Amino acid sequence: MTLFGLHAELLALAAAAGWTVAGWHCGHLVGEDPSTGVRDARPDAYICAENDRPLRRAVEGGWRAHWILEIHLVDGPRGFGGSYKRLLDLV
């Protein structure tokens, strides 16, 4: 599966449950710091629509990529939201 495919699936699941995904990504590589200049970062480091690379791959240094799933959900009509952040287990 590609990261684009995972992102699309997460958006579809959220919409089916009545939520909107806030933000442009749903997670990032372990070790990436999303708090600084996130929009200027490489899209291949994020679970986002711009990333068509596979989830399971080697990253710089030859290490296997590990991902943090980070989803921000909003219920606009009710005026609240929440977030979920967890290590994505690719068993």
Disulfide bonds with the S-S distance in Angstrom:
none
